[in-house]
Amino acid sequence: MSRSVIILFCVIVGVYSVQYPEITPCFEYDSACLTRTSNILYKMSVAGDPSLNIENLDPMFQKRIDGNLATIKYTFHNTTLKGFNECTVVNSKLNLKKSTLKFDLFCPTFKMYGQYDVTGRLIVVPMEGNGDYSILCKDYNIHIDTEIKFIEKNGVRYMAYKTFKVDGDLEGKMVTELTNLFNGQYEELAAFVLRFINTNWKPVSKELQGPVFYANVRRLIKNFNKFLKRIPFDQLIAQ
Ligand SMILES: *[C@@H]1O[C@H](CO)[C@@H](O)[C@H](O)[C@H]1NC(C)=O
């Protein structure tokens, strides 16, 4: 009994004392070092920290994602997205003069599901309807370009992401399921459109991914910033 209490105590103390994994300052142009640090920060940002009010992002819940694209409008409702905790940062580049930080994420699996609304034209096929959706993606390369800024607190400088742009290339495959396409009418057309989406997953993902990435990466960047304001910049970058 008392032994297990001691063990439990040690475990708890151990967990709290390594609240931040060891981060060693990197030189600005040392991409390998920056990539290592970015991975540590990335894992922390996805895991979150309930004691600091930083939400866990896998699974990520999105109440509403609006895709208002030129030829097609879609909304995803009540989306659950799984997969961010499997990604790794594969390349990270900092340019202090330009105030930019770029990094690439490789994400082996994303699975998202919820409800959808759609109306418009997807590349060449018409789409209409609302129902349940699920999308499985394999091997996404995601490129995130950020503009950074500095915040000073009690004479200590902290880095923060100010703006970001995101783009992605899907390399593996995408499997999409949609119920109630064309509101249950035109079953043959619905089957054709689904086949089109699943055959042409590469251009389809490129066409539709933007609004989903912006919604998800915004949450990720928010978490990054919550951790970054606790780690002085000179602990990240050697000056
Ligand atoms: C999303 O979930 C909420 C709460 O469970 C529900 O009321 C709403 O109808 C759902 N949205 C859609 C489009 O199904």
The ligand as an SDF file (V2000), in Angstrom:
LIG
                    3D

 14 14  0  0  0  0  0  0  0  0999 V2000
  -24.4190   18.7700  -35.1480 C   0  0  0  0  0  0  0  0  0  0  0  0
  -24.5400   18.3480  -33.8080 O   0  0  0  0  0  0  0  0  0  0  0  0
  -25.5230   19.0350  -33.0730 C   0  0  0  0  0  0  0  0  0  0  0  0
  -25.4180   18.5990  -31.6120 C   0  0  0  0  0  0  0  0  0  0  0  0
  -25.3060   17.2080  -31.5030 O   0  0  0  0  0  0  0  0  0  0  0  0
  -26.8970   18.7460  -33.6770 C   0  0  0  0  0  0  0  0  0  0  0  0
  -27.8880   19.4430  -32.9780 O   0  0  0  0  0  0  0  0  0  0  0  0
  -26.8720   19.2000  -35.1360 C   0  0  0  0  0  0  0  0  0  0  0  0
  -28.0960   18.8490  -35.7620 O   0  0  0  0  0  0  0  0  0  0  0  0
  -25.7230   18.5560  -35.9110 C   0  0  0  0  0  0  0  0  0  0  0  0
  -25.6370   19.1560  -37.2460 N   0  0  0  0  0  0  0  0  0  0  0  0
  -26.0130   18.5180  -38.3590 C   0  0  0  0  0  0  0  0  0  0  0  0
  -25.9030   19.2830  -39.6150 C   0  0  0  0  0  0  0  0  0  0  0  0
  -26.4280   17.3750  -38.3380 O   0  0  0  0  0  0  0  0  0  0  0  0
  1  2  1  0
  1 10  1  0
  2  3  1  0
  3  4  1  0
  3  6  1  0
  4  5  1  0
  6  7  1  0
  6  8  1  0
  8  9  1  0
  8 10  1  0
 10 11  1  0
 11 12  1  0
 12 13  1  0
 12 14  2  0
M  END
$$$$
